[in-house]
Amino acid sequence: MRTRVLALILFLWLGYILFGLTYVQIGLHERMKVMSEENRLKVVPLMAPRGSITDRNGEVLVKDVLSFNVSVLYSRIKDKSRLASTLSSVLDVPEAEMTEKIEKSRRRPFNHVVLAEDIGIEKAVHLEEIEMDFPGLLIDVSAKREYPKGKTASNLLGYLGLINRTEFEKLKHYGYSISDVIGRSGIEKQYDNYLRGRHGGKQVEVDHRGRQVSTLGYKEPVPGRNLRSTIDLELQSFCDDLLEDKRGAIVAMDPSSGEVLAMASAPSFDPGIFVDRKRSEEVSEVLNDNEYPLLNRAITGAYPPGSVFKVVTAAAALETGSVTPERSFYCPGSMTLGNRTFRCWKESGHGEQDLRRAIKNSCNVYFWRAGLLVGVDSIAEYGSLMGLGDTTGIDLPGESGGVLPSREWKRERLNKQWYRGETLNYAIGQGYLLCTPLQLARMMSVFANGGYLVEPYVVDSIGDVKVNIPEKKPLGISDASVEQIRAGLRDVVNHPRGTGMKARSDKVVISGKTGTAQTSRGKNHGWFGGFAPYEEARLTVVVFDEYGGKGGYYAAGTAGKVFEKARELGLLGEEYVDSAGESGS
């Protein structure tokens, strides 16, 4: 009886084994085949390098360099303890930390998980020599973004960041992967689609130890395209240095084409911190800095322009016939409108002022009276004509259009009527009016180039293809009006008592306008906007000094230095400087 029972158990056991084998061979055939192929075949991604960005002379501002990373494929690791000990020794990392990282890779056992980035070529070569002894260990070669000039032009160039899940869902159909980095600001963001390459890969066959046996397929990665910017690196670096320990912006632009030769914003940041995980603390500091170093003040910050705006009031007054160049107004140091007294910046007054003297002295009383004759809507009309109240169209993200008020604007936005006292503030660049430094550079270029509007740009070409062609929009302002205002702007800098004499140079004739804009904080913004040389302007410069005081001091002096540096670099051509620069009123 016992023998029969044992035989039955044995028979059932053998039947179960046969059934299992049959099920595995037939029922799980496809699944096992796929798993076998996955173990035998391995896809190795080949990352495409991102395109470089150079200045106008070919100097590299941003580029990709080779980076060696250590990764593991957890499913292939045979001896975790030995692997952790070896990596700890080679990479100079505590063994406990390396063990923890290897254990975390267990969450994605069939994916490459990076343990260490940018280990350097010496450590990479050493690990490659022993790679075969450690199944699951991989040395990846990838491209790492490098900003060799540090903080120079950081707000203009921008920075990179890892793509997030929402962005990936939108962009995955365009070849993006979840591990990609994308441009977050500046040129890196605006031209991301051109700068990023197209990733490739290869399919290889491996043996039971994970060693490569043969290559079955290969797709060449396509590098990103190189960009040539309009920036002059030496001038840009000079402007960045001038703004050190300040808050503000400097824009240097060719008034005849719109090419931006320098665009500095302060405080700035090092874009390299965003591509180096070891510098995450620095990233947090920048993101939480209450002085907003990531803000490009040249195009995103909008501020009251102060007296720099008086050139718009002057153009509106001349073109509408409200005043003639010879008509004068007496400035006793103040003006009363209704029951309120408005005071000129010079308490003792400027006396009789015609247009040219008023520009030179920045006389508020003259422009208050001219503004009342012109009216708010005509001031707004000419401001709009010169590009204020709207974006300039520059090829950078995040540009602000500022605010150019009018009667209709106030009624629609604030549901209030416009008062004559507000026209006084408007005429001298105060009140609701807000402008970016780039907008003022574009506006001042109208008087530098003889009366047309240009569209600023910062990228000249992609590869060998020129992508931005200068556009010139004639404004219809008479040559006579332009020349009258130009003469006044020349006096501002070159007359012994001009408000912008701090910008004066004995090497080149500079013309321009200072501005001091009051703020709600009780601290004034300082401005200077000007151009040089006087006869044939090659450069427009705007300096904005945030909460820095009067424009005639730091801003004008700084602009003078920028013009002289540009002359040294051969960016201004040649001009004879004579004593006529001191003739004025």
C-alpha positions as CSV (number, residue, x, y, z in Angstrom):
1,M,0.0,0.0,0.0
2,R,2.8,2.4,1.0
3,T,4.6,1.7,-2.3
4,R,1.5,2.6,-4.3
5,V,1.1,5.9,-2.4
6,L,4.8,6.8,-3.0
7,A,4.4,5.9,-6.7
8,L,1.3,8.1,-7.0
9,I,3.1,11.0,-5.3
10,L,6.1,10.6,-7.6
11,F,3.9,10.4,-10.6
12,L,2.0,13.5,-9.7
13,W,5.3,15.4,-9.0
14,L,6.8,14.4,-12.3
15,G,3.5,15.4,-14.0
16,Y,3.7,18.8,-12.4
17,I,7.3,19.3,-13.5
18,L,6.4,18.2,-17.1
19,F,3.5,20.6,-17.1
20,G,5.7,23.4,-15.8
21,L,8.3,22.8,-18.5
22,T,5.7,22.6,-21.2
23,Y,4.1,25.9,-19.9
24,V,7.5,27.6,-19.9
25,Q,8.5,26.3,-23.3
26,I,5.1,27.0,-25.0
27,G,3.0,29.3,-22.8
28,L,5.9,31.7,-21.8
29,H,7.9,31.3,-25.0
30,E,7.4,34.9,-26.3
31,R,7.9,36.5,-22.9
32,M,11.1,34.5,-22.2
33,K,12.3,35.2,-25.7
34,V,12.0,38.9,-25.2
35,M,13.7,38.7,-21.8
36,S,16.5,36.7,-23.3
37,E,16.9,39.3,-26.1
38,E,16.9,42.1,-23.6
39,N,19.7,40.4,-21.6
40,R,21.6,39.7,-24.9
41,L,21.0,43.0,-26.5
42,K,21.8,46.4,-25.1
43,V,21.0,49.9,-26.4
44,V,23.7,52.5,-25.7
45,P,22.5,56.1,-26.1
46,L,24.9,58.5,-27.9
47,M,24.3,62.0,-26.7
48,A,24.6,64.8,-29.2
49,P,26.7,67.8,-28.2
50,R,25.0,71.2,-28.0
51,G,26.0,73.9,-30.4
52,S,28.5,76.6,-29.2
53,I,27.8,80.4,-29.0
54,T,30.6,82.8,-30.0
55,D,31.0,86.6,-30.0
56,R,31.1,88.6,-33.3
57,N,34.8,87.8,-33.6
58,G,34.5,84.0,-33.1
59,E,35.5,84.0,-29.4
60,V,33.8,81.2,-27.6
61,L,31.2,82.3,-25.0
62,V,29.5,78.9,-24.5
63,K,30.5,75.4,-25.6
64,D,30.1,71.7,-24.8
65,V,33.0,69.7,-23.4
66,L,33.4,65.9,-22.8
67,S,32.2,64.7,-19.4
68,F,32.8,61.2,-18.0
69,N,30.1,59.8,-15.8
70,V,29.9,56.6,-13.7
71,S,26.6,54.6,-14.1
72,V,25.4,51.2,-13.0
73,L,22.8,48.7,-14.3
74,Y,21.6,47.2,-11.0
75,S,20.2,44.1,-12.6
76,R,23.7,43.0,-13.7
77,I,25.6,43.8,-10.5
78,K,27.1,40.6,-9.0
79,D,29.0,41.9,-5.9
80,K,27.6,45.2,-4.6
81,S,30.0,45.4,-1.7
82,R,33.1,45.0,-3.8
83,L,31.8,47.4,-6.4
84,A,31.1,50.1,-3.7
85,S,34.5,49.6,-2.2
86,T,36.3,50.0,-5.5
87,L,34.3,53.0,-6.6
88,S,34.9,54.6,-3.2
89,S,38.7,54.2,-3.6
90,V,38.9,55.5,-7.2
91,L,36.4,58.4,-6.8
92,D,37.5,59.5,-3.3
93,V,33.9,59.1,-2.0
94,P,33.0,57.5,1.4
95,E,32.1,53.9,0.9
96,A,28.9,54.2,2.8
97,E,27.8,57.0,0.5
98,M,28.6,54.9,-2.6
99,T,26.8,51.9,-1.1
100,E,23.7,54.0,-0.6
101,K,23.8,55.3,-4.2
102,I,24.0,51.7,-5.5
103,E,21.1,50.6,-3.3
104,K,19.0,53.5,-4.6
105,S,19.6,52.3,-8.2
106,R,17.7,49.2,-7.3
107,R,14.5,51.2,-7.9
108,R,15.3,51.2,-11.6
109,P,17.2,47.9,-12.0
110,F,17.1,47.8,-15.8
111,N,18.0,51.5,-16.4
112,H,21.4,53.3,-16.4
113,V,21.6,55.2,-13.1
114,V,24.3,57.8,-12.7
115,L,26.4,57.5,-9.5
116,A,29.0,60.2,-10.2
117,E,29.2,62.9,-12.8
118,D,32.2,64.6,-14.6
119,I,34.8,62.4,-12.9
120,G,37.7,63.5,-15.1
121,I,39.5,61.6,-17.8
122,E,42.1,60.0,-15.5
123,K,39.6,58.4,-13.2
124,A,37.5,57.4,-16.2
125,V,40.5,55.6,-17.9
126,H,41.2,53.8,-14.6
127,L,37.6,52.6,-14.2
128,E,37.5,51.5,-17.9
129,E,40.5,49.3,-17.3
130,I,38.7,47.3,-14.6
131,E,35.1,47.7,-16.0
132,M,35.1,44.1,-17.2
133,D,35.6,42.8,-13.7
134,F,32.5,44.5,-12.5
135,P,29.3,43.5,-14.4
136,G,26.8,46.4,-14.3
137,L,29.4,49.1,-14.1
138,L,29.4,51.6,-17.0
139,I,31.5,54.6,-17.9
140,D,29.4,57.0,-20.0
141,V,30.8,59.8,-22.1
142,S,28.5,62.7,-22.5
143,A,28.6,66.4,-23.3
144,K,28.7,69.0,-20.5
145,R,27.9,72.7,-21.0
146,E,30.8,75.0,-20.2
147,Y,30.7,78.8,-19.8
148,P,34.4,79.7,-20.0
149,K,33.8,83.4,-19.3
150,G,32.0,82.8,-16.0
151,K,29.5,85.5,-15.2
152,T,30.2,87.5,-18.4
153,A,27.1,88.1,-20.4
154,S,25.2,85.6,-18.2
155,N,21.8,87.2,-18.5
156,L,22.2,87.5,-22.2
157,L,23.4,83.9,-22.8
158,G,21.0,82.4,-20.3
159,Y,21.3,79.0,-18.6
160,L,20.1,75.4,-18.9
161,G,17.9,73.2,-16.8
162,L,16.6,69.6,-16.8
163,I,13.4,69.1,-18.7
164,N,10.5,68.6,-16.4
165,R,7.6,66.1,-16.9
166,T,5.1,68.6,-18.3
167,E,7.7,70.0,-20.8
168,F,8.7,66.5,-21.8
169,E,5.1,65.5,-22.6
170,K,4.8,68.5,-24.9
171,L,8.2,68.1,-26.5
172,K,8.8,64.3,-26.7
173,H,7.4,64.3,-30.3
174,Y,10.2,66.6,-31.3
175,G,13.0,64.3,-30.2
176,Y,13.4,65.3,-26.6
177,S,14.2,62.7,-23.9
178,I,13.4,62.8,-20.2
179,S,17.1,63.3,-19.4
180,D,17.6,66.3,-21.7
181,V,18.5,69.8,-20.6
182,I,16.8,72.7,-22.2
183,G,17.4,76.5,-22.3
184,R,15.8,78.4,-19.5
185,S,16.6,81.9,-20.4
186,G,18.5,84.1,-22.8
187,I,20.0,82.9,-26.1
188,E,20.0,79.3,-24.7
189,K,16.2,79.4,-24.5
190,Q,15.5,81.5,-27.6
191,Y,17.5,79.3,-29.9
192,D,17.2,76.0,-28.0
193,N,15.8,74.2,-31.0
194,Y,18.9,75.1,-33.1
195,L,21.5,74.6,-30.3
196,R,20.3,71.2,-29.2
197,G,21.5,68.3,-31.3
198,R,19.7,65.1,-32.2
199,H,20.7,62.1,-30.1
200,G,21.8,58.8,-31.6
201,G,22.6,55.4,-30.2
202,K,23.9,51.9,-30.9
203,Q,22.5,48.5,-30.4
204,V,25.1,46.0,-29.2
205,E,25.2,42.3,-28.4
206,V,26.7,41.3,-25.1
207,D,27.7,38.0,-23.5
208,H,26.6,36.6,-20.1
209,R,29.0,39.0,-18.3
210,G,27.7,42.1,-20.1
211,R,30.7,42.4,-22.3
212,Q,30.2,43.8,-25.8
213,V,30.4,41.1,-28.5
214,S,29.3,43.0,-31.6
215,T,27.5,46.1,-32.8
216,L,24.1,45.3,-34.5
217,G,22.9,48.9,-35.3
218,Y,24.2,52.4,-35.1
219,K,22.6,55.9,-35.4
220,E,25.0,58.8,-35.6
221,P,24.2,61.7,-33.2
222,V,23.7,65.1,-34.9
223,P,25.5,67.9,-33.2
224,G,23.6,71.1,-32.5
225,R,24.3,74.2,-34.7
226,N,26.8,76.9,-33.7
227,L,25.6,80.4,-33.2
228,R,27.6,83.6,-33.8
229,S,26.3,86.5,-31.7
230,T,26.6,90.2,-32.3
231,I,28.4,90.7,-29.0
232,D,31.9,92.0,-28.7
233,L,33.4,90.0,-25.9
234,E,35.9,92.7,-24.8
235,L,33.3,95.4,-24.7
236,Q,30.9,93.1,-22.9
237,S,33.4,92.1,-20.3
238,F,34.2,95.8,-19.8
239,C,30.6,96.7,-19.2
240,D,30.1,93.8,-16.8
241,D,33.1,95.0,-14.8
242,L,31.7,98.5,-14.6
243,L,28.5,97.2,-13.1
244,E,30.2,95.1,-10.4
245,D,28.7,95.7,-7.0
246,K,25.9,97.7,-8.6
247,R,22.3,97.1,-9.7
248,G,21.5,98.2,-13.2
249,A,22.2,97.6,-16.9
250,I,24.3,98.8,-19.8
251,V,23.2,98.4,-23.4
252,A,25.6,99.2,-26.3
253,M,24.0,99.0,-29.8
254,D,24.8,99.9,-33.3
255,P,22.2,102.7,-34.0
256,S,22.2,102.1,-37.8
257,S,21.6,98.3,-37.7
258,G,20.3,97.3,-34.3
259,E,23.2,94.9,-33.6
260,V,23.7,94.7,-29.8
261,L,27.4,94.8,-29.1
262,A,27.0,94.5,-25.3
263,M,24.2,93.9,-22.9
264,A,25.2,93.8,-19.2
265,S,22.8,93.3,-16.3
266,A,23.7,93.4,-12.6
267,P,23.8,91.6,-10.4
268,S,24.6,88.6,-12.5
269,F,25.2,84.9,-12.0
270,D,27.4,82.0,-13.2
271,P,25.4,79.9,-15.6
272,G,27.7,77.0,-14.9
273,I,26.1,76.3,-11.5
274,F,23.0,75.0,-13.2
275,V,24.8,72.2,-15.0
276,D,26.9,71.0,-12.1
277,R,25.0,69.0,-9.4
278,K,27.9,69.7,-7.0
279,R,26.9,73.4,-7.0
280,S,23.2,72.9,-6.0
281,E,23.7,75.2,-3.0
282,E,24.8,78.0,-5.2
283,V,21.7,77.5,-7.4
284,S,19.5,77.8,-4.3
285,E,21.3,81.0,-3.3
286,V,20.7,82.6,-6.7
287,L,17.1,81.5,-6.9
288,N,16.4,83.0,-3.4
289,D,18.5,86.2,-3.8
290,N,16.2,89.2,-3.2
291,E,18.3,91.3,-5.7
292,Y,17.1,89.0,-8.5
293,P,20.3,88.2,-10.4
294,L,18.4,86.1,-12.9
295,L,16.4,89.2,-14.0
296,N,17.8,90.7,-17.2
297,R,17.3,94.3,-16.3
298,A,18.2,95.5,-19.8
299,I,15.1,94.0,-21.4
300,T,12.8,92.7,-18.6
301,G,13.0,95.5,-16.0
302,A,10.8,98.5,-16.8
303,Y,11.5,101.8,-15.0
304,P,10.6,105.5,-15.2
305,P,13.1,107.0,-17.6
306,G,13.2,110.5,-16.1
307,S,14.7,113.3,-18.2
308,V,16.0,111.0,-21.0
309,F,12.4,111.1,-22.2
310,K,12.5,114.8,-22.8
311,V,13.8,114.2,-26.3
312,V,10.4,112.6,-27.1
313,T,8.6,115.7,-25.7
314,A,10.9,117.9,-27.7
315,A,10.2,116.0,-30.9
316,A,6.4,116.1,-30.3
317,A,6.6,119.8,-29.6
318,L,8.6,120.6,-32.8
319,E,6.7,118.3,-35.1
320,T,3.2,119.4,-34.0
321,G,4.2,123.1,-34.2
322,S,3.6,123.6,-30.5
323,V,7.0,125.3,-30.2
324,T,9.7,126.5,-32.5
325,P,13.4,126.1,-31.8
326,E,13.6,129.8,-31.0
327,R,10.6,130.1,-28.7
328,S,11.7,130.4,-25.1
329,F,10.1,130.0,-21.7
330,Y,11.3,131.7,-18.5
331,C,12.3,129.4,-15.7
332,P,12.2,131.0,-12.3
333,G,12.8,127.6,-10.6
334,S,9.2,126.5,-10.3
335,M,5.8,126.5,-12.0
336,T,2.3,126.7,-10.5
337,L,-0.6,124.7,-11.9
338,G,-3.9,125.1,-10.1
339,N,-3.1,125.0,-6.4
340,R,0.1,123.0,-6.7
341,T,3.7,124.2,-7.3
342,F,6.1,122.1,-9.3
343,R,9.8,122.8,-8.7
344,C,12.6,122.6,-11.3
345,W,15.7,120.6,-10.2
346,K,17.5,123.9,-10.1
347,E,15.8,125.9,-7.4
348,S,17.2,129.3,-8.5
349,G,15.9,128.7,-12.0
350,H,17.5,128.6,-15.5
351,G,16.2,131.9,-16.8
352,E,15.1,132.2,-20.4
353,Q,15.3,128.8,-22.2
354,D,14.9,128.0,-25.8
355,L,14.9,124.3,-26.9
356,R,18.6,123.8,-27.2
357,R,19.4,125.4,-23.9
358,A,16.5,123.5,-22.3
359,I,17.9,120.2,-23.4
360,K,21.4,121.1,-22.3
361,N,20.2,122.2,-18.9
362,S,17.5,119.6,-18.6
363,C,15.1,122.4,-17.6
364,N,11.9,121.0,-16.2
365,V,10.0,124.3,-16.5
366,Y,10.6,124.5,-20.2
367,F,9.4,120.9,-20.8
368,W,6.4,121.3,-18.5
369,R,5.2,124.3,-20.5
370,A,6.0,122.6,-23.8
371,G,4.2,119.5,-22.6
372,L,1.0,121.4,-21.8
373,L,1.0,122.9,-25.3
374,V,1.6,119.5,-26.9
375,G,-0.8,117.5,-24.8
376,V,-0.7,114.0,-23.4
377,D,-1.9,112.2,-26.5
378,S,0.6,113.7,-28.8
379,I,3.4,112.9,-26.4
380,A,2.1,109.3,-26.3
381,E,1.9,109.3,-30.1
382,Y,5.5,110.3,-30.6
383,G,6.6,107.9,-27.8
384,S,4.9,105.1,-29.6
385,L,6.5,106.2,-32.9
386,M,9.9,105.8,-31.3
387,G,9.2,102.3,-30.0
388,L,8.1,102.9,-26.4
389,G,5.1,101.1,-24.9
390,D,5.8,97.9,-26.9
391,T,8.5,95.2,-27.1
392,T,11.4,96.0,-29.4
393,G,11.3,92.6,-31.1
394,I,14.8,91.5,-29.9
395,D,15.5,87.8,-30.3
396,L,15.5,87.2,-26.5
397,P,12.7,85.8,-24.3
398,G,11.1,87.7,-21.5
399,E,11.1,91.2,-22.9
400,S,8.8,93.8,-21.3
401,G,6.9,96.3,-23.3
402,G,6.9,98.9,-20.5
403,V,4.0,101.4,-20.1
404,L,3.3,104.3,-22.4
405,P,0.3,106.1,-20.8
406,S,-2.4,108.1,-22.6
407,R,-5.9,109.4,-21.8
408,E,-7.4,106.2,-23.1
409,W,-4.9,104.0,-21.3
410,K,-5.7,105.6,-18.0
411,R,-9.5,105.3,-18.6
412,E,-9.2,101.6,-19.6
413,R,-6.7,100.6,-16.9
414,L,-7.7,102.7,-14.0
415,N,-11.2,103.9,-14.9
416,K,-10.1,107.5,-14.2
417,Q,-9.7,110.7,-16.2
418,W,-6.4,112.3,-17.1
419,Y,-5.3,115.5,-15.2
420,R,-3.1,118.3,-16.5
421,G,-0.7,117.8,-13.6
422,E,0.0,114.3,-14.9
423,T,0.9,115.8,-18.2
424,L,3.7,117.8,-16.4
425,N,5.1,114.6,-15.0
426,Y,4.7,112.8,-18.3
427,A,6.6,115.5,-20.2
428,I,9.7,114.9,-18.1
429,G,9.6,111.1,-18.0
430,Q,7.8,110.5,-14.7
431,G,4.3,109.3,-13.6
432,Y,2.9,106.1,-15.1
433,L,5.6,105.9,-17.8
434,L,7.9,102.9,-17.7
435,C,10.7,101.9,-20.1
436,T,13.4,99.3,-20.4
437,P,17.0,100.2,-21.0
438,L,16.9,98.6,-24.4
439,Q,13.8,100.6,-25.4
440,L,15.7,103.8,-24.5
441,A,18.7,102.7,-26.5
442,R,16.4,102.2,-29.5
443,M,14.7,105.6,-28.9
444,M,18.0,107.4,-28.6
445,S,19.2,105.7,-31.8
446,V,16.6,107.6,-33.7
447,F,18.6,110.8,-33.1
448,A,21.9,109.0,-33.7
449,N,21.0,107.7,-37.1
450,G,19.0,110.6,-38.4
451,G,15.4,109.6,-37.8
452,Y,14.6,105.9,-38.3
453,L,13.8,103.0,-36.0
454,V,15.8,99.8,-35.9
455,E,15.0,96.4,-34.5
456,P,17.7,95.2,-32.0
457,Y,19.1,91.6,-32.3
458,V,21.8,89.6,-30.6
459,V,22.3,86.6,-32.9
460,D,23.9,87.3,-36.3
461,S,24.1,83.8,-37.8
462,I,23.3,80.1,-37.2
463,G,26.1,78.1,-38.8
464,D,26.8,79.9,-42.1
465,V,23.3,81.3,-42.4
466,K,22.7,84.9,-41.5
467,V,19.4,85.0,-39.6
468,N,18.9,88.7,-38.7
469,I,18.8,91.3,-41.4
470,P,18.8,94.9,-40.2
471,E,15.4,96.6,-40.6
472,K,15.1,100.4,-40.8
473,K,11.7,102.1,-40.3
474,P,11.6,105.8,-41.3
475,L,9.6,107.7,-38.7
476,G,8.8,110.8,-40.8
477,I,10.3,113.2,-38.3
478,S,11.7,116.2,-40.2
479,D,15.5,116.5,-40.5
480,A,15.2,120.0,-39.0
481,S,13.6,118.7,-35.8
482,V,16.2,115.8,-35.5
483,E,19.1,118.2,-36.0
484,Q,17.7,120.7,-33.4
485,I,17.5,117.9,-30.8
486,R,20.9,116.5,-31.8
487,A,22.5,119.9,-31.2
488,G,21.0,120.0,-27.8
489,L,22.2,116.5,-27.0
490,R,25.7,117.5,-28.0
491,D,25.6,120.4,-25.7
492,V,24.5,118.2,-22.8
493,V,27.9,116.4,-22.8
494,N,30.3,119.0,-24.3
495,H,29.2,122.3,-22.9
496,P,31.0,123.2,-19.7
497,R,27.7,123.5,-17.9
498,G,25.9,120.6,-19.6
499,T,24.2,118.1,-17.2
500,G,26.0,115.2,-18.9
501,M,29.6,116.6,-18.9
502,K,30.8,113.6,-16.8
503,A,30.5,111.6,-20.1
504,R,32.7,114.0,-22.0
505,S,35.7,112.6,-23.8
506,D,38.7,114.4,-25.4
507,K,39.0,111.5,-27.9
508,V,35.5,111.4,-29.4
509,V,32.4,113.7,-29.5
510,I,29.7,112.1,-27.4
511,S,26.1,113.3,-27.4
512,G,23.4,112.3,-24.9
513,K,20.9,113.0,-22.2
514,T,21.0,112.4,-18.5
515,G,18.0,111.4,-16.4
516,T,17.1,111.2,-12.7
517,A,13.9,109.3,-12.1
518,Q,12.1,109.5,-8.7
519,T,10.8,106.3,-7.2
520,S,8.4,105.3,-4.4
521,R,11.3,104.2,-2.3
522,G,12.7,107.7,-2.0
523,K,15.8,106.7,-3.9
524,N,16.3,107.9,-7.5
525,H,17.3,105.9,-10.6
526,G,20.1,107.4,-12.6
527,W,20.1,107.3,-16.4
528,F,22.3,108.3,-19.4
529,G,21.4,107.6,-23.0
530,G,23.7,108.8,-25.8
531,F,25.6,108.1,-29.0
532,A,29.0,108.7,-30.6
533,P,30.6,109.9,-32.8
534,Y,28.4,113.0,-33.3
535,E,28.7,113.3,-37.0
536,E,28.3,109.6,-37.9
537,A,27.2,107.7,-34.9
538,R,28.5,104.1,-34.6
539,L,27.3,103.3,-31.1
540,T,24.4,104.1,-28.9
541,V,24.9,103.5,-25.1
542,V,22.3,103.5,-22.3
543,V,23.4,103.2,-18.7
544,F,20.8,102.5,-16.0
545,D,21.8,102.9,-12.4
546,E,19.1,101.3,-10.2
547,Y,18.5,103.5,-7.1
548,G,21.9,105.0,-7.8
549,G,21.1,108.7,-7.7
550,K,21.5,111.4,-10.3
551,G,22.1,110.4,-13.9
552,G,24.8,113.0,-14.4
553,Y,27.1,111.3,-12.0
554,Y,27.6,107.5,-12.2
555,A,25.5,106.9,-15.3
556,A,27.0,109.6,-17.5
557,G,30.6,108.9,-16.3
558,T,30.1,105.2,-16.9
559,A,28.8,105.8,-20.4
560,G,31.8,108.0,-21.2
561,K,34.1,105.0,-20.2
562,V,32.1,102.7,-22.5
563,F,32.5,105.0,-25.5
564,E,36.2,105.3,-24.9
565,K,36.6,101.6,-24.6
566,A,34.6,101.1,-27.8
567,R,36.9,103.6,-29.5
568,E,40.0,101.6,-28.3
569,L,38.5,98.5,-29.9
570,G,37.9,100.2,-33.2
571,L,34.1,100.2,-32.9
572,L,33.7,103.9,-33.4
573,G,35.7,104.6,-36.5
574,E,37.6,107.8,-36.7
575,E,36.4,111.3,-35.9
576,Y,38.2,114.6,-35.5
577,V,37.5,116.3,-32.1
578,D,37.5,120.1,-32.2
579,S,36.6,122.9,-29.8
580,A,33.1,123.1,-31.4
581,G,32.1,120.5,-29.0
582,E,32.1,123.2,-26.3
583,S,30.0,125.6,-28.2
584,G,26.4,125.4,-27.1
585,S,23.9,128.0,-26.1
